[in-house]
Amino acid sequence: MKNKSSENQINNADNNNQFRKIGVPLIDVVDSMEKLRALNPIELPWLADDIRKEIIKVVSQNGGHLGPSLGVVELTIALHYVFNTPDDKIIWDVGHQSYAHKILTGRYKQFKTLRKKGGLSGFTKRAESIFDPFGAGHSSTSISAGLGMASARDINAQEHNIICVIGDGSMSAGMAFEAMNNAGDMNSKLIVILNDNDMSISPPVGALSTHLSKIISSKQYMSIRNTASELVSLLPKALGNVAKRTESYARGLVTGGTLFEELGFFYVGPIDGHTFEDLIPVFENIRDNKKHKAFLIHVRTKKGHGYNPAEKSPTAFHGVYKFDIVTGELKNAKTEIPSCTQGFSKIINYLAQEDDKVVAITAAMPSGTGLAKFAENFPSRFFDVGIAEQHAVTFAAGMAVEGIKPFVAIYSSFLQRAYDQIVHDVVLQGLPVRFMIDRAGLVGEDGVTHHGLYDISMLANLHNVVIMAPSSYNEVLNMVKTAYSIDDRPSFVRYPKGCLPYVEPITSEFGQILKIGKARIIKNSLNTENTKADLAILSLGSRLFEAMKASEMLEKEGFSVSIVDARFAKPFDTEMVIKLAKTHKALITVEEGANGGFGAEIAQFLTDEALLDSGLKFRAIAIKDNFIHHATVSEQLAQAGLEAENIKNTAINMLKIERLNFVSNKSVNL
């Protein structure tokens, strides 16, 4: 463990670094915590430069969360330099700020595999390293997890530190404050680092503030403060209350930490998160303090620090696909087909222009959900509630009660956090809240924490709701328009990240209203009234293009195949399903979601209607009971068995009949 002379070392150290003299990057040398802590503090900025260059290089090629990770390089080094990790445990909230942490903790040589199949995850992951004590892909969980780990440490009679690093945006979630309220009332030592890189919770006040932070965290100050508290307890009650209020008010003026103090935390800050001379002494003081239990260290950082394009455009460089290091030009995946998010953005702006009751709500994702343009065009009707999905849903419910038409745009995996509010505050009351579920299905390199696989299964069992899934860009327009028209119950439109591969003509520039619960026939392969076709594929949403490819493969092998676009997961087209069951030998459903979703609903219906009794064969193709880890979307779809080849093989294995030479002479309307 470092001694307490670090500040003096920083101020007095020799500037001549032995590794710099021979041109060896420190990042190549510091391959263990022992070597990191053996460095002279004056060498740490050079290590930070090396790490920052590596992050920029790899993310420019692999994509990832650049801005947040660049902003915490010095903070990460200082934490590992001062604290005895991995015995002391650092919990990174969300995890997309953990790239420097990965490099420092034995994963430097693997870092080039970041977000690639079989490579490093873009988030913290317990199975990946002993230095990752808690996995995180969703925000605002670190303090709750850290408090649980701190309490377990106390039960086990251990003494290591628990450090939670949480961003200012994550602090907007109620869960973070629930945990802080609990922590402030407990007797477990917990260190919370508030990484303030955007929303200025309390403005920095320069060198004086930094100096006061060092003093406030020092043993001498804490000792004086403890003595003062003891003196207050001896004063008459009225005078003692005045003294306590005066001390609290003074600390609030100096540090801006009154809110955290009221929650029971000892507040320190704000301090410069890019200066080791400020970070290290404060961390050492907090590490060695035995008097207090709950600490909040307010650290000011800058997203994208050290890379000019990311500093200038923190939102654009928060999460990137690929980019040119020299120019900073973003290299988004090129496609001529507009994305689903772009389709939603187009329609919501059109509807808001036509109807002043239309409002848009998101939970800290205005750009990702396509609402940035809406916010610009209709600022008084745009609401970004922060990372607070539960609040977003009930907030929308309150608006719906008063006749407003709310559209709530949230990623599928984030919507999971608000399930109780969807059930209790929206569905039970039959309120017409319109949910736009972005990133439904597999999301690629972000991996298991961000896949949107459970929305169908968690929503389809709810009563009196409408759930739609588009198969094409044209259908995105139609379904958003349809959701707008539904005023007697909740509606949900789920669509994947990026574009949909099934392409069809745009029937209307701003969408057409669909008949609720009605599927559409894409291809009818019945040739006589009395002869059954071999197979019907009932596709929900994004897999229609693969279903079409599978049908072409099967037809080349002599099978007759009908294709139906389900459109609605609920209410689904029961009349169509009955006709398919009676006119085909086998039925397959395909969906980009977990088991227990649309296919399970169809299976239950076939059972209830005794449609399987006549020999109909049925299979539901969905994502089986296993996790699909980070890779490209195409690699994940292949692993999940949602591509055409698996649909074809599933059909052949089902039928197990002599292949027919199919010639289409006559069609029958389904």
Stockholm file with secondary structure:
# STOCKHOLM 1.0

chainA/1-670         MKNKSSENQINNADNNNQFRKIGVPLIDVVDSMEKLRALNPIELPWLADDIRKEIIKVVSQNGGHLGPSLGVVELTIALHYVFNTPDDKIIWDVGHQSYAHKILTGRYKQFKTLRKKGGLSGFTKRAESIFDPFGAGHSSTSISAGLGMASARDINAQEHNIICVIGDGSMSAGMAFEAMNNAGDMNSKLIVILNDNDMSISPPVGALSTHLSKIISSKQYMSIRNTASELVSLLPKALGNVAKRTESYARGLVTGGTLFEELGFFYVGPIDGHTFEDLIPVFENIRDNKKHKAFLIHVRTKKGHGYNPAEKSPTAFHGVYKFDIVTGELKNAKTEIPSCTQGFSKIINYLAQEDDKVVAITAAMPSGTGLAKFAENFPSRFFDVGIAEQHAVTFAAGMAVEGIKPFVAIYSSFLQRAYDQIVHDVVLQGLPVRFMIDRAGLVGEDGVTHHGLYDISMLANLHNVVIMAPSSYNEVLNMVKTAYSIDDRPSFVRYPKGCLPYVEPITSEFGQILKIGKARIIKNSLNTENTKADLAILSLGSRLFEAMKASEMLEKEGFSVSIVDARFAKPFDTEMVIKLAKTHKALITVEEGANGGFGAEIAQFLTDEALLDSGLKFRAIAIKDNFIHHATVSEQLAQAGLEAENIKNTAINMLKIERLNFVSNKSVNL
#=GR chainA/1-670 SS CCCTTHHHHHHHCCSCCHHHHTTCCHHHHCCSHHHHHHSCGGGHHHHHHHHHHHHHHHHHHHCBCHHHHHHTHHHHHHHHHHSCTTTSEEEESSSTTCHHHHIIIIITTTGGGTTSTTSCCSSBCTTTCTTCCSCBSSSSCHHHHHHHHHHHHHHTTCCCCEEEEEETTGGGSHHHHHHHHHHHTSSSCEEEEEEESSSCSSCCCHHHHHHHHHHHHSHHHHHHHHHHHHHHHHSCHHHHHHHHHHHHHHHHHHHSCHHHHHTTCEEEEEEETTCHHHHHHHHHHHHHCCSCSEEEEEEECCTTTTCHHHHHCTTTTTSBSCBCTTTCCBCCCCCSSCCHHHHHHHHHHHHHHHCTTEEEEESSCTTTTTCHHHHHHCGGGEEECCSCHHHHHHHHHHHHHTTCEEEEEEEHHHHGGGHHHIIIIIITTTCCCEEEEESCBCCSTTGGGTCBCSHHHHHTTSSSCEEECCSSHHHHHHHHHHHHHCCSSCEEEECCSSCCSCCCCCSCTTCCCCCTTCCEEEECCCCSSSSCEEEEEEEEGGGHHHHHHHHHHHHHTTCCEEEEECCEEESCCHHHHHHHHHHEEEEEEEEEEETTSHHHHHHHHHHHTTTTTTTCEEEEEEECSSCCCSSCHHHHHHHHTCSHHHHHHHHHHHHCSCCCCCCCCCCCCC
#=GC SS_cons         CCCTTHHHHHHHCCSCCHHHHTTCCHHHHCCSHHHHHHSCGGGHHHHHHHHHHHHHHHHHHHCBCHHHHHHTHHHHHHHHHHSCTTTSEEEESSSTTCHHHHIIIIITTTGGGTTSTTSCCSSBCTTTCTTCCSCBSSSSCHHHHHHHHHHHHHHTTCCCCEEEEEETTGGGSHHHHHHHHHHHTSSSCEEEEEEESSSCSSCCCHHHHHHHHHHHHSHHHHHHHHHHHHHHHHSCHHHHHHHHHHHHHHHHHHHSCHHHHHTTCEEEEEEETTCHHHHHHHHHHHHHCCSCSEEEEEEECCTTTTCHHHHHCTTTTTSBSCBCTTTCCBCCCCCSSCCHHHHHHHHHHHHHHHCTTEEEEESSCTTTTTCHHHHHHCGGGEEECCSCHHHHHHHHHHHHHTTCEEEEEEEHHHHGGGHHHIIIIIITTTCCCEEEEESCBCCSTTGGGTCBCSHHHHHTTSSSCEEECCSSHHHHHHHHHHHHHCCSSCEEEECCSSCCSCCCCCSCTTCCCCCTTCCEEEECCCCSSSSCEEEEEEEEGGGHHHHHHHHHHHHHTTCCEEEEECCEEESCCHHHHHHHHHHEEEEEEEEEEETTSHHHHHHHHHHHTTTTTTTCEEEEEEECSSCCCSSCHHHHHHHHTCSHHHHHHHHHHHHCSCCCCCCCCCCCCC
//
